[in-house]
Amino acid sequence: MPKKKTATLFEDSLAELEQLVSQLEQGDISLEESLKSFERGVNLTRTCQKALQEAEQKVQILIEKNGTQTLEPFTDE
């Protein structure tokens, strides 16, 4: 299965996270469902954090090349 682009992965994860938070705030779901939603939310948060870190790395690569903006390849490991 091919990897999703970082931006799409971030946007999809954030949208799902927002839905989960909304459901949890309403309080209309069972404790078991709340715990599953919370666990899913933690995983989505980690996914978003990773995507943001990758984006930050790309920005740093662009900015910090001897004070000039130079494009360099970015490895997604």
LUMLUMDREN-2810 file (N, C-alpha, C; in Angstrom, 1 decimal):
<atoms>
<atom><aa>M</aa><ch>A</ch><at>N</at><xx>0.8</xx><yy>-1.2</yy><zz>0.0</zz></atom>
<atom><aa>M</aa><ch>A</ch><at>CA</at><xx>0.0</xx><yy>0.0</yy><zz>0.0</zz></atom>
<atom><aa>M</aa><ch>A</ch><at>C</at><xx>0.9</xx><yy>1.2</yy><zz>0.0</zz></atom>
<atom><aa>P</aa><ch>A</ch><at>N</at><xx>0.7</xx><yy>2.1</yy><zz>-1.0</zz></atom>
<atom><aa>P</aa><ch>A</ch><at>CA</at><xx>1.6</xx><yy>3.3</yy><zz>-1.0</zz></atom>
<atom><aa>P</aa><ch>A</ch><at>C</at><xx>1.3</xx><yy>4.3</yy><zz>0.1</zz></atom>
<atom><aa>K</aa><ch>A</ch><at>N</at><xx>2.3</xx><yy>5.0</yy><zz>0.5</zz></atom>
<atom><aa>K</aa><ch>A</ch><at>CA</at><xx>2.2</xx><yy>6.0</yy><zz>1.6</zz></atom>
<atom><aa>K</aa><ch>A</ch><at>C</at><xx>1.4</xx><yy>7.2</yy><zz>1.1</zz></atom>
<atom><aa>K</aa><ch>A</ch><at>N</at><xx>0.5</xx><yy>7.7</yy><zz>1.9</zz></atom>
<atom><aa>K</aa><ch>A</ch><at>CA</at><xx>-0.2</xx><yy>9.0</yy><zz>1.6</zz></atom>
<atom><aa>K</aa><ch>A</ch><at>C</at><xx>0.8</xx><yy>10.1</yy><zz>1.7</zz></atom>
<atom><aa>K</aa><ch>A</ch><at>N</at><xx>0.5</xx><yy>11.1</yy><zz>0.9</zz></atom>
<atom><aa>K</aa><ch>A</ch><at>CA</at><xx>1.3</xx><yy>12.4</yy><zz>1.0</zz></atom>
<atom><aa>K</aa><ch>A</ch><at>C</at><xx>1.1</xx><yy>12.9</yy><zz>2.4</zz></atom>
<atom><aa>T</aa><ch>A</ch><at>N</at><xx>2.1</xx><yy>13.6</yy><zz>3.0</zz></atom>
<atom><aa>T</aa><ch>A</ch><at>CA</at><xx>2.1</xx><yy>14.1</yy><zz>4.3</zz></atom>
<atom><aa>T</aa><ch>A</ch><at>C</at><xx>1.0</xx><yy>15.0</yy><zz>4.5</zz></atom>
<atom><aa>A</aa><ch>A</ch><at>N</at><xx>0.7</xx><yy>16.0</yy><zz>3.6</zz></atom>
<atom><aa>A</aa><ch>A</ch><at>CA</at><xx>-0.3</xx><yy>17.0</yy><zz>3.8</zz></atom>
<atom><aa>A</aa><ch>A</ch><at>C</at><xx>-1.7</xx><yy>16.3</yy><zz>3.8</zz></atom>
<atom><aa>T</aa><ch>A</ch><at>N</at><xx>-2.0</xx><yy>15.3</yy><zz>3.0</zz></atom>
<atom><aa>T</aa><ch>A</ch><at>CA</at><xx>-3.2</xx><yy>14.7</yy><zz>2.9</zz></atom>
<atom><aa>T</aa><ch>A</ch><at>C</at><xx>-3.4</xx><yy>13.8</yy><zz>4.2</zz></atom>
<atom><aa>L</aa><ch>A</ch><at>N</at><xx>-2.4</xx><yy>13.1</yy><zz>4.6</zz></atom>
<atom><aa>L</aa><ch>A</ch><at>CA</at><xx>-2.5</xx><yy>12.4</yy><zz>5.8</zz></atom>
<atom><aa>L</aa><ch>A</ch><at>C</at><xx>-2.8</xx><yy>13.3</yy><zz>7.0</zz></atom>
<atom><aa>F</aa><ch>A</ch><at>N</at><xx>-2.1</xx><yy>14.4</yy><zz>7.1</zz></atom>
<atom><aa>F</aa><ch>A</ch><at>CA</at><xx>-2.3</xx><yy>15.3</yy><zz>8.2</zz></atom>
<atom><aa>F</aa><ch>A</ch><at>C</at><xx>-3.8</xx><yy>15.8</yy><zz>8.2</zz></atom>
<atom><aa>E</aa><ch>A</ch><at>N</at><xx>-4.2</xx><yy>16.3</yy><zz>7.0</zz></atom>
<atom><aa>E</aa><ch>A</ch><at>CA</at><xx>-5.6</xx><yy>16.8</yy><zz>6.9</zz></atom>
<atom><aa>E</aa><ch>A</ch><at>C</at><xx>-6.7</xx><yy>15.8</yy><zz>7.3</zz></atom>
<atom><aa>D</aa><ch>A</ch><at>N</at><xx>-6.5</xx><yy>14.6</yy><zz>6.8</zz></atom>
<atom><aa>D</aa><ch>A</ch><at>CA</at><xx>-7.5</xx><yy>13.5</yy><zz>7.0</zz></atom>
<atom><aa>D</aa><ch>A</ch><at>C</at><xx>-7.4</xx><yy>13.1</yy><zz>8.5</zz></atom>
<atom><aa>S</aa><ch>A</ch><at>N</at><xx>-6.3</xx><yy>13.0</yy><zz>9.1</zz></atom>
<atom><aa>S</aa><ch>A</ch><at>CA</at><xx>-6.1</xx><yy>12.7</yy><zz>10.5</zz></atom>
<atom><aa>S</aa><ch>A</ch><at>C</at><xx>-6.7</xx><yy>13.8</yy><zz>11.4</zz></atom>
<atom><aa>L</aa><ch>A</ch><at>N</at><xx>-6.5</xx><yy>15.0</yy><zz>11.1</zz></atom>
<atom><aa>L</aa><ch>A</ch><at>CA</at><xx>-7.0</xx><yy>16.1</yy><zz>11.8</zz></atom>
<atom><aa>L</aa><ch>A</ch><at>C</at><xx>-8.5</xx><yy>16.2</yy><zz>11.8</zz></atom>
<atom><aa>A</aa><ch>A</ch><at>N</at><xx>-9.1</xx><yy>16.0</yy><zz>10.6</zz></atom>
<atom><aa>A</aa><ch>A</ch><at>CA</at><xx>-10.5</xx><yy>16.0</yy><zz>10.4</zz></atom>
<atom><aa>A</aa><ch>A</ch><at>C</at><xx>-11.2</xx><yy>14.9</yy><zz>11.3</zz></atom>
<atom><aa>E</aa><ch>A</ch><at>N</at><xx>-10.6</xx><yy>13.7</yy><zz>11.3</zz></atom>
<atom><aa>E</aa><ch>A</ch><at>CA</at><xx>-11.1</xx><yy>12.6</yy><zz>12.1</zz></atom>
<atom><aa>E</aa><ch>A</ch><at>C</at><xx>-11.0</xx><yy>12.9</yy><zz>13.5</zz></atom>
<atom><aa>L</aa><ch>A</ch><at>N</at><xx>-9.9</xx><yy>13.5</yy><zz>13.9</zz></atom>
<atom><aa>L</aa><ch>A</ch><at>CA</at><xx>-9.6</xx><yy>13.8</yy><zz>15.3</zz></atom>
<atom><aa>L</aa><ch>A</ch><at>C</at><xx>-10.7</xx><yy>14.8</yy><zz>15.8</zz></atom>
<atom><aa>E</aa><ch>A</ch><at>N</at><xx>-11.0</xx><yy>15.8</yy><zz>15.0</zz></atom>
<atom><aa>E</aa><ch>A</ch><at>CA</at><xx>-12.0</xx><yy>16.8</yy><zz>15.3</zz></atom>
<atom><aa>E</aa><ch>A</ch><at>C</at><xx>-13.4</xx><yy>16.1</yy><zz>15.5</zz></atom>
<atom><aa>Q</aa><ch>A</ch><at>N</at><xx>-13.7</xx><yy>15.2</yy><zz>14.7</zz></atom>
<atom><aa>Q</aa><ch>A</ch><at>CA</at><xx>-15.0</xx><yy>14.4</yy><zz>14.8</zz></atom>
<atom><aa>Q</aa><ch>A</ch><at>C</at><xx>-15.0</xx><yy>13.7</yy><zz>16.1</zz></atom>
<atom><aa>L</aa><ch>A</ch><at>N</at><xx>-13.9</xx><yy>13.0</yy><zz>16.5</zz></atom>
<atom><aa>L</aa><ch>A</ch><at>CA</at><xx>-13.8</xx><yy>12.3</yy><zz>17.7</zz></atom>
<atom><aa>L</aa><ch>A</ch><at>C</at><xx>-14.0</xx><yy>13.2</yy><zz>18.9</zz></atom>
<atom><aa>V</aa><ch>A</ch><at>N</at><xx>-13.3</xx><yy>14.3</yy><zz>18.9</zz></atom>
<atom><aa>V</aa><ch>A</ch><at>CA</at><xx>-13.4</xx><yy>15.2</yy><zz>20.0</zz></atom>
<atom><aa>V</aa><ch>A</ch><at>C</at><xx>-14.9</xx><yy>15.7</yy><zz>20.2</zz></atom>
<atom><aa>S</aa><ch>A</ch><at>N</at><xx>-15.5</xx><yy>16.0</yy><zz>19.1</zz></atom>
<atom><aa>S</aa><ch>A</ch><at>CA</at><xx>-16.9</xx><yy>16.4</yy><zz>19.1</zz></atom>
<atom><aa>S</aa><ch>A</ch><at>C</at><xx>-17.8</xx><yy>15.4</yy><zz>19.7</zz></atom>
<atom><aa>Q</aa><ch>A</ch><at>N</at><xx>-17.6</xx><yy>14.1</yy><zz>19.3</zz></atom>
<atom><aa>Q</aa><ch>A</ch><at>CA</at><xx>-18.4</xx><yy>13.0</yy><zz>19.9</zz></atom>
<atom><aa>Q</aa><ch>A</ch><at>C</at><xx>-18.2</xx><yy>12.9</yy><zz>21.4</zz></atom>
<atom><aa>L</aa><ch>A</ch><at>N</at><xx>-16.9</xx><yy>13.0</yy><zz>21.8</zz></atom>
<atom><aa>L</aa><ch>A</ch><at>CA</at><xx>-16.6</xx><yy>12.8</yy><zz>23.2</zz></atom>
<atom><aa>L</aa><ch>A</ch><at>C</at><xx>-17.1</xx><yy>14.0</yy><zz>24.0</zz></atom>
<atom><aa>E</aa><ch>A</ch><at>N</at><xx>-17.1</xx><yy>15.2</yy><zz>23.5</zz></atom>
<atom><aa>E</aa><ch>A</ch><at>CA</at><xx>-17.6</xx><yy>16.4</yy><zz>24.2</zz></atom>
<atom><aa>E</aa><ch>A</ch><at>C</at><xx>-19.2</xx><yy>16.3</yy><zz>24.4</zz></atom>
<atom><aa>Q</aa><ch>A</ch><at>N</at><xx>-19.8</xx><yy>15.6</yy><zz>23.4</zz></atom>
<atom><aa>Q</aa><ch>A</ch><at>CA</at><xx>-21.3</xx><yy>15.5</yy><zz>23.5</zz></atom>
<atom><aa>Q</aa><ch>A</ch><at>C</at><xx>-21.7</xx><yy>14.6</yy><zz>24.7</zz></atom>
<atom><aa>G</aa><ch>A</ch><at>N</at><xx>-20.8</xx><yy>13.6</yy><zz>24.9</zz></atom>
<atom><aa>G</aa><ch>A</ch><at>CA</at><xx>-21.1</xx><yy>12.6</yy><zz>26.0</zz></atom>
<atom><aa>G</aa><ch>A</ch><at>C</at><xx>-22.2</xx><yy>11.7</yy><zz>25.8</zz></atom>
<atom><aa>D</aa><ch>A</ch><at>N</at><xx>-22.6</xx><yy>11.5</yy><zz>24.5</zz></atom>
<atom><aa>D</aa><ch>A</ch><at>CA</at><xx>-23.7</xx><yy>10.6</yy><zz>24.2</zz></atom>
<atom><aa>D</aa><ch>A</ch><at>C</at><xx>-23.2</xx><yy>9.1</yy><zz>23.9</zz></atom>
<atom><aa>I</aa><ch>A</ch><at>N</at><xx>-22.0</xx><yy>8.8</yy><zz>24.1</zz></atom>
<atom><aa>I</aa><ch>A</ch><at>CA</at><xx>-21.5</xx><yy>7.4</yy><zz>23.8</zz></atom>
<atom><aa>I</aa><ch>A</ch><at>C</at><xx>-21.1</xx><yy>6.7</yy><zz>25.1</zz></atom>
<atom><aa>S</aa><ch>A</ch><at>N</at><xx>-21.1</xx><yy>5.4</yy><zz>25.0</zz></atom>
<atom><aa>S</aa><ch>A</ch><at>CA</at><xx>-20.8</xx><yy>4.6</yy><zz>26.2</zz></atom>
<atom><aa>S</aa><ch>A</ch><at>C</at><xx>-19.3</xx><yy>4.8</yy><zz>26.6</zz></atom>
<atom><aa>L</aa><ch>A</ch><at>N</at><xx>-19.0</xx><yy>4.4</yy><zz>27.8</zz></atom>
<atom><aa>L</aa><ch>A</ch><at>CA</at><xx>-17.7</xx><yy>4.4</yy><zz>28.3</zz></atom>
<atom><aa>L</aa><ch>A</ch><at>C</at><xx>-16.7</xx><yy>3.6</yy><zz>27.4</zz></atom>
<atom><aa>E</aa><ch>A</ch><at>N</at><xx>-17.1</xx><yy>2.5</yy><zz>27.0</zz></atom>
<atom><aa>E</aa><ch>A</ch><at>CA</at><xx>-16.3</xx><yy>1.6</yy><zz>26.2</zz></atom>
<atom><aa>E</aa><ch>A</ch><at>C</at><xx>-16.0</xx><yy>2.3</yy><zz>24.8</zz></atom>
<atom><aa>E</aa><ch>A</ch><at>N</at><xx>-17.0</xx><yy>2.9</yy><zz>24.2</zz></atom>
<atom><aa>E</aa><ch>A</ch><at>CA</at><xx>-16.9</xx><yy>3.6</yy><zz>23.0</zz></atom>
<atom><aa>E</aa><ch>A</ch><at>C</at><xx>-16.0</xx><yy>4.9</yy><zz>23.2</zz></atom>
<atom><aa>S</aa><ch>A</ch><at>N</at><xx>-16.1</xx><yy>5.5</yy><zz>24.3</zz></atom>
<atom><aa>S</aa><ch>A</ch><at>CA</at><xx>-15.3</xx><yy>6.7</yy><zz>24.7</zz></atom>
<atom><aa>S</aa><ch>A</ch><at>C</at><xx>-13.9</xx><yy>6.3</yy><zz>24.8</zz></atom>
<atom><aa>L</aa><ch>A</ch><at>N</at><xx>-13.6</xx><yy>5.2</yy><zz>25.4</zz></atom>
<atom><aa>L</aa><ch>A</ch><at>CA</at><xx>-12.2</xx><yy>4.7</yy><zz>25.5</zz></atom>
<atom><aa>L</aa><ch>A</ch><at>C</at><xx>-11.6</xx><yy>4.4</yy><zz>24.2</zz></atom>
<atom><aa>K</aa><ch>A</ch><at>N</at><xx>-12.4</xx><yy>3.7</yy><zz>23.3</zz></atom>
<atom><aa>K</aa><ch>A</ch><at>CA</at><xx>-11.9</xx><yy>3.4</yy><zz>22.0</zz></atom>
<atom><aa>K</aa><ch>A</ch><at>C</at><xx>-11.6</xx><yy>4.7</yy><zz>21.2</zz></atom>
<atom><aa>S</aa><ch>A</ch><at>N</at><xx>-12.5</xx><yy>5.7</yy><zz>21.3</zz></atom>
<atom><aa>S</aa><ch>A</ch><at>CA</at><xx>-12.4</xx><yy>6.9</yy><zz>20.6</zz></atom>
<atom><aa>S</aa><ch>A</ch><at>C</at><xx>-11.2</xx><yy>7.7</yy><zz>21.1</zz></atom>
<atom><aa>F</aa><ch>A</ch><at>N</at><xx>-10.9</xx><yy>7.6</yy><zz>22.4</zz></atom>
<atom><aa>F</aa><ch>A</ch><at>CA</at><xx>-9.8</xx><yy>8.3</yy><zz>23.0</zz></atom>
<atom><aa>F</aa><ch>A</ch><at>C</at><xx>-8.5</xx><yy>7.6</yy><zz>22.5</zz></atom>
<atom><aa>E</aa><ch>A</ch><at>N</at><xx>-8.5</xx><yy>6.3</yy><zz>22.5</zz></atom>
<atom><aa>E</aa><ch>A</ch><at>CA</at><xx>-7.3</xx><yy>5.6</yy><zz>22.0</zz></atom>
<atom><aa>E</aa><ch>A</ch><at>C</at><xx>-7.0</xx><yy>6.0</yy><zz>20.5</zz></atom>
<atom><aa>R</aa><ch>A</ch><at>N</at><xx>-8.1</xx><yy>6.0</yy><zz>19.7</zz></atom>
<atom><aa>R</aa><ch>A</ch><at>CA</at><xx>-7.9</xx><yy>6.4</yy><zz>18.3</zz></atom>
<atom><aa>R</aa><ch>A</ch><at>C</at><xx>-7.4</xx><yy>7.8</yy><zz>18.2</zz></atom>
<atom><aa>G</aa><ch>A</ch><at>N</at><xx>-7.9</xx><yy>8.7</yy><zz>19.1</zz></atom>
<atom><aa>G</aa><ch>A</ch><at>CA</at><xx>-7.5</xx><yy>10.1</yy><zz>19.1</zz></atom>
<atom><aa>G</aa><ch>A</ch><at>C</at><xx>-6.0</xx><yy>10.3</yy><zz>19.4</zz></atom>
<atom><aa>V</aa><ch>A</ch><at>N</at><xx>-5.5</xx><yy>9.4</yy><zz>20.3</zz></atom>
<atom><aa>V</aa><ch>A</ch><at>CA</at><xx>-4.1</xx><yy>9.5</yy><zz>20.7</zz></atom>
<atom><aa>V</aa><ch>A</ch><at>C</at><xx>-3.3</xx><yy>9.1</yy><zz>19.4</zz></atom>
<atom><aa>N</aa><ch>A</ch><at>N</at><xx>-3.7</xx><yy>8.0</yy><zz>18.8</zz></atom>
<atom><aa>N</aa><ch>A</ch><at>CA</at><xx>-3.0</xx><yy>7.6</yy><zz>17.5</zz></atom>
<atom><aa>N</aa><ch>A</ch><at>C</at><xx>-3.0</xx><yy>8.7</yy><zz>16.5</zz></atom>
<atom><aa>L</aa><ch>A</ch><at>N</at><xx>-4.2</xx><yy>9.3</yy><zz>16.3</zz></atom>
<atom><aa>L</aa><ch>A</ch><at>CA</at><xx>-4.3</xx><yy>10.4</yy><zz>15.3</zz></atom>
<atom><aa>L</aa><ch>A</ch><at>C</at><xx>-3.4</xx><yy>11.6</yy><zz>15.6</zz></atom>
<atom><aa>T</aa><ch>A</ch><at>N</at><xx>-3.3</xx><yy>11.9</yy><zz>16.9</zz></atom>
<atom><aa>T</aa><ch>A</ch><at>CA</at><xx>-2.5</xx><yy>13.0</yy><zz>17.4</zz></atom>
<atom><aa>T</aa><ch>A</ch><at>C</at><xx>-1.0</xx><yy>12.7</yy><zz>17.0</zz></atom>
<atom><aa>R</aa><ch>A</ch><at>N</at><xx>-0.6</xx><yy>11.5</yy><zz>17.3</zz></atom>
<atom><aa>R</aa><ch>A</ch><at>CA</at><xx>0.8</xx><yy>11.1</yy><zz>16.9</zz></atom>
<atom><aa>R</aa><ch>A</ch><at>C</at><xx>1.0</xx><yy>11.2</yy><zz>15.4</zz></atom>
<atom><aa>T</aa><ch>A</ch><at>N</at><xx>0.0</xx><yy>10.8</yy><zz>14.6</zz></atom>
<atom><aa>T</aa><ch>A</ch><at>CA</at><xx>0.2</xx><yy>10.9</yy><zz>13.2</zz></atom>
<atom><aa>T</aa><ch>A</ch><at>C</at><xx>0.3</xx><yy>12.3</yy><zz>12.8</zz></atom>
<atom><aa>C</aa><ch>A</ch><at>N</at><xx>-0.5</xx><yy>13.2</yy><zz>13.4</zz></atom>
<atom><aa>C</aa><ch>A</ch><at>CA</at><xx>-0.4</xx><yy>14.6</yy><zz>13.0</zz></atom>
<atom><aa>C</aa><ch>A</ch><at>C</at><xx>0.9</xx><yy>15.2</yy><zz>13.5</zz></atom>
<atom><aa>Q</aa><ch>A</ch><at>N</at><xx>1.4</xx><yy>14.8</yy><zz>14.6</zz></atom>
<atom><aa>Q</aa><ch>A</ch><at>CA</at><xx>2.7</xx><yy>15.4</yy><zz>15.1</zz></atom>
<atom><aa>Q</aa><ch>A</ch><at>C</at><xx>3.8</xx><yy>14.9</yy><zz>14.2</zz></atom>
<atom><aa>K</aa><ch>A</ch><at>N</at><xx>3.8</xx><yy>13.7</yy><zz>13.7</zz></atom>
<atom><aa>K</aa><ch>A</ch><at>CA</at><xx>4.8</xx><yy>13.2</yy><zz>12.8</zz></atom>
<atom><aa>K</aa><ch>A</ch><at>C</at><xx>4.8</xx><yy>14.0</yy><zz>11.5</zz></atom>
<atom><aa>A</aa><ch>A</ch><at>N</at><xx>3.6</xx><yy>14.2</yy><zz>11.0</zz></atom>
<atom><aa>A</aa><ch>A</ch><at>CA</at><xx>3.4</xx><yy>14.9</yy><zz>9.7</zz></atom>
<atom><aa>A</aa><ch>A</ch><at>C</at><xx>4.0</xx><yy>16.4</yy><zz>9.9</zz></atom>
<atom><aa>L</aa><ch>A</ch><at>N</at><xx>3.7</xx><yy>17.0</yy><zz>11.0</zz></atom>
<atom><aa>L</aa><ch>A</ch><at>CA</at><xx>4.2</xx><yy>18.3</yy><zz>11.3</zz></atom>
<atom><aa>L</aa><ch>A</ch><at>C</at><xx>5.7</xx><yy>18.4</yy><zz>11.4</zz></atom>
<atom><aa>Q</aa><ch>A</ch><at>N</at><xx>6.3</xx><yy>17.4</yy><zz>12.0</zz></atom>
<atom><aa>Q</aa><ch>A</ch><at>CA</at><xx>7.7</xx><yy>17.3</yy><zz>12.2</zz></atom>
<atom><aa>Q</aa><ch>A</ch><at>C</at><xx>8.4</xx><yy>17.1</yy><zz>10.8</zz></atom>
<atom><aa>E</aa><ch>A</ch><at>N</at><xx>7.8</xx><yy>16.3</yy><zz>9.9</zz></atom>
<atom><aa>E</aa><ch>A</ch><at>CA</at><xx>8.3</xx><yy>16.1</yy><zz>8.6</zz></atom>
<atom><aa>E</aa><ch>A</ch><at>C</at><xx>8.3</xx><yy>17.4</yy><zz>7.8</zz></atom>
<atom><aa>A</aa><ch>A</ch><at>N</at><xx>7.2</xx><yy>18.1</yy><zz>7.9</zz></atom>
<atom><aa>A</aa><ch>A</ch><at>CA</at><xx>7.0</xx><yy>19.4</yy><zz>7.3</zz></atom>
<atom><aa>A</aa><ch>A</ch><at>C</at><xx>8.1</xx><yy>20.4</yy><zz>7.8</zz></atom>
<atom><aa>E</aa><ch>A</ch><at>N</at><xx>8.3</xx><yy>20.4</yy><zz>9.1</zz></atom>
<atom><aa>E</aa><ch>A</ch><at>CA</at><xx>9.3</xx><yy>21.3</yy><zz>9.7</zz></atom>
<atom><aa>E</aa><ch>A</ch><at>C</at><xx>10.7</xx><yy>21.0</yy><zz>9.2</zz></atom>
<atom><aa>Q</aa><ch>A</ch><at>N</at><xx>11.0</xx><yy>19.7</yy><zz>9.0</zz></atom>
<atom><aa>Q</aa><ch>A</ch><at>CA</at><xx>12.3</xx><yy>19.3</yy><zz>8.5</zz></atom>
<atom><aa>Q</aa><ch>A</ch><at>C</at><xx>12.5</xx><yy>19.8</yy><zz>7.1</zz></atom>
<atom><aa>K</aa><ch>A</ch><at>N</at><xx>11.4</xx><yy>19.7</yy><zz>6.3</zz></atom>
<atom><aa>K</aa><ch>A</ch><at>CA</at><xx>11.5</xx><yy>20.2</yy><zz>4.9</zz></atom>
<atom><aa>K</aa><ch>A</ch><at>C</at><xx>11.8</xx><yy>21.7</yy><zz>4.9</zz></atom>
<atom><aa>V</aa><ch>A</ch><at>N</at><xx>11.1</xx><yy>22.4</yy><zz>5.7</zz></atom>
<atom><aa>V</aa><ch>A</ch><at>CA</at><xx>11.3</xx><yy>23.9</yy><zz>5.8</zz></atom>
<atom><aa>V</aa><ch>A</ch><at>C</at><xx>12.7</xx><yy>24.2</yy><zz>6.2</zz></atom>
<atom><aa>Q</aa><ch>A</ch><at>N</at><xx>13.2</xx><yy>23.4</yy><zz>7.2</zz></atom>
<atom><aa>Q</aa><ch>A</ch><at>CA</at><xx>14.6</xx><yy>23.7</yy><zz>7.7</zz></atom>
<atom><aa>Q</aa><ch>A</ch><at>C</at><xx>15.6</xx><yy>23.4</yy><zz>6.6</zz></atom>
<atom><aa>I</aa><ch>A</ch><at>N</at><xx>15.4</xx><yy>22.4</yy><zz>5.8</zz></atom>
<atom><aa>I</aa><ch>A</ch><at>CA</at><xx>16.3</xx><yy>22.1</yy><zz>4.7</zz></atom>
<atom><aa>I</aa><ch>A</ch><at>C</at><xx>16.3</xx><yy>23.2</yy><zz>3.7</zz></atom>
<atom><aa>L</aa><ch>A</ch><at>N</at><xx>15.1</xx><yy>23.8</yy><zz>3.4</zz></atom>
<atom><aa>L</aa><ch>A</ch><at>CA</at><xx>15.0</xx><yy>24.9</yy><zz>2.5</zz></atom>
<atom><aa>L</aa><ch>A</ch><at>C</at><xx>15.7</xx><yy>26.2</yy><zz>3.0</zz></atom>
<atom><aa>I</aa><ch>A</ch><at>N</at><xx>15.6</xx><yy>26.4</yy><zz>4.3</zz></atom>
<atom><aa>I</aa><ch>A</ch><at>CA</at><xx>16.1</xx><yy>27.7</yy><zz>4.9</zz></atom>
<atom><aa>I</aa><ch>A</ch><at>C</at><xx>17.6</xx><yy>27.7</yy><zz>5.3</zz></atom>
<atom><aa>E</aa><ch>A</ch><at>N</at><xx>18.1</xx><yy>26.6</yy><zz>5.8</zz></atom>
<atom><aa>E</aa><ch>A</ch><at>CA</at><xx>19.4</xx><yy>26.6</yy><zz>6.5</zz></atom>
<atom><aa>E</aa><ch>A</ch><at>C</at><xx>20.6</xx><yy>26.2</yy><zz>5.6</zz></atom>
<atom><aa>K</aa><ch>A</ch><at>N</at><xx>20.5</xx><yy>26.3</yy><zz>4.4</zz></atom>
<atom><aa>K</aa><ch>A</ch><at>CA</at><xx>21.7</xx><yy>25.9</yy><zz>3.5</zz></atom>
<atom><aa>K</aa><ch>A</ch><at>C</at><xx>22.5</xx><yy>27.2</yy><zz>3.4</zz></atom>
<atom><aa>N</aa><ch>A</ch><at>N</at><xx>23.5</xx><yy>27.4</yy><zz>4.3</zz></atom>
<atom><aa>N</aa><ch>A</ch><at>CA</at><xx>24.4</xx><yy>28.5</yy><zz>4.2</zz></atom>
<atom><aa>N</aa><ch>A</ch><at>C</at><xx>23.7</xx><yy>29.8</yy><zz>4.1</zz></atom>
<atom><aa>G</aa><ch>A</ch><at>N</at><xx>22.6</xx><yy>30.0</yy><zz>4.7</zz></atom>
<atom><aa>G</aa><ch>A</ch><at>CA</at><xx>21.9</xx><yy>31.2</yy><zz>4.7</zz></atom>
<atom><aa>G</aa><ch>A</ch><at>C</at><xx>21.2</xx><yy>31.5</yy><zz>3.4</zz></atom>
<atom><aa>T</aa><ch>A</ch><at>N</at><xx>21.2</xx><yy>30.6</yy><zz>2.4</zz></atom>
<atom><aa>T</aa><ch>A</ch><at>CA</at><xx>20.5</xx><yy>30.8</yy><zz>1.2</zz></atom>
<atom><aa>T</aa><ch>A</ch><at>C</at><xx>19.5</xx><yy>29.7</yy><zz>1.0</zz></atom>
<atom><aa>Q</aa><ch>A</ch><at>N</at><xx>18.5</xx><yy>30.1</yy><zz>0.3</zz></atom>
<atom><aa>Q</aa><ch>A</ch><at>CA</at><xx>17.4</xx><yy>29.1</yy><zz>0.1</zz></atom>
<atom><aa>Q</aa><ch>A</ch><at>C</at><xx>17.8</xx><yy>28.2</yy><zz>-1.1</zz></atom>
<atom><aa>T</aa><ch>A</ch><at>N</at><xx>18.1</xx><yy>26.9</yy><zz>-0.7</zz></atom>
<atom><aa>T</aa><ch>A</ch><at>CA</at><xx>18.5</xx><yy>25.9</yy><zz>-1.7</zz></atom>
<atom><aa>T</aa><ch>A</ch><at>C</at><xx>17.7</xx><yy>24.7</yy><zz>-1.5</zz></atom>
<atom><aa>L</aa><ch>A</ch><at>N</at><xx>17.2</xx><yy>24.2</yy><zz>-2.6</zz></atom>
<atom><aa>L</aa><ch>A</ch><at>CA</at><xx>16.4</xx><yy>22.9</yy><zz>-2.5</zz></atom>
<atom><aa>L</aa><ch>A</ch><at>C</at><xx>17.3</xx><yy>21.7</yy><zz>-2.4</zz></atom>
<atom><aa>E</aa><ch>A</ch><at>N</at><xx>17.0</xx><yy>20.8</yy><zz>-1.5</zz></atom>
<atom><aa>E</aa><ch>A</ch><at>CA</at><xx>17.7</xx><yy>19.6</yy><zz>-1.4</zz></atom>
<atom><aa>E</aa><ch>A</ch><at>C</at><xx>16.7</xx><yy>18.4</yy><zz>-1.3</zz></atom>
<atom><aa>P</aa><ch>A</ch><at>N</at><xx>17.1</xx><yy>17.3</yy><zz>-1.7</zz></atom>
<atom><aa>P</aa><ch>A</ch><at>CA</at><xx>16.2</xx><yy>16.1</yy><zz>-1.6</zz></atom>
<atom><aa>P</aa><ch>A</ch><at>C</at><xx>15.9</xx><yy>15.8</yy><zz>-0.1</zz></atom>
<atom><aa>F</aa><ch>A</ch><at>N</at><xx>14.7</xx><yy>15.4</yy><zz>0.1</zz></atom>
<atom><aa>F</aa><ch>A</ch><at>CA</at><xx>14.2</xx><yy>15.1</yy><zz>1.5</zz></atom>
<atom><aa>F</aa><ch>A</ch><at>C</at><xx>13.9</xx><yy>13.6</yy><zz>1.5</zz></atom>
<atom><aa>T</aa><ch>A</ch><at>N</at><xx>14.6</xx><yy>12.8</yy><zz>2.4</zz></atom>
<atom><aa>T</aa><ch>A</ch><at>CA</at><xx>14.3</xx><yy>11.4</yy><zz>2.5</zz></atom>
<atom><aa>T</aa><ch>A</ch><at>C</at><xx>13.2</xx><yy>11.2</yy><zz>3.6</zz></atom>
<atom><aa>D</aa><ch>A</ch><at>N</at><xx>12.2</xx><yy>10.4</yy><zz>3.3</zz></atom>
<atom><aa>D</aa><ch>A</ch><at>CA</at><xx>11.1</xx><yy>10.2</yy><zz>4.1</zz></atom>
<atom><aa>D</aa><ch>A</ch><at>C</at><xx>11.3</xx><yy>8.9</yy><zz>4.8</zz></atom>
<atom><aa>E</aa><ch>A</ch><at>N</at><xx>12.1</xx><yy>8.8</yy><zz>5.9</zz></atom>
<atom><aa>E</aa><ch>A</ch><at>CA</at><xx>12.4</xx><yy>7.6</yy><zz>6.6</zz></atom>
<atom><aa>E</aa><ch>A</ch><at>C</at><xx>11.7</xx><yy>7.5</yy><zz>7.9</zz></atom>
</atoms>
